[in-house]
């Protein structure tokens, strides 16, 4: 699973100023076609589905969970 911009506190641990974090968030929003930041539970949904028995024939896939950012 390849998450895009997800609403987590990870940015607070990168040593960026609050202003720089806000600039990064604006850039992420501008480059995400769905126009919003993803939620952790959306990434978790993809992980749990791929880890379940119904996905037993799925191999070698990278699933973007990024609001369409890889299309841009």
C-alpha positions, 0 to 999 in steps of 0.5 A, a space after each residue: 500500500 502506497 499512501 499519499 497525503 494522510 492526516 497523521 502527526 508525522 509532519 510534527 516530527 520532521 523538524 519543520 516549522 509550523 509555517 513550512 508544514 502548512 506550506 507542505 499541506 497546501 502543496 499536497 492539497 493542490 496536487 491531490 485530485 480529490 481535493 482533500 487529505 486522506 484519513 488513516 482509516 482509509 489506508 487501514 481499509 486497503 491494508 486489511 482487505 489485501 491481508 484478508 483471505 479474499 485477496 489470496 490471489 493478489 500478488 506483486 501489487 502496489 496499491 496507491 491510496 492517495 486521492 489520485 495523486 499518482 495521476 497528476 
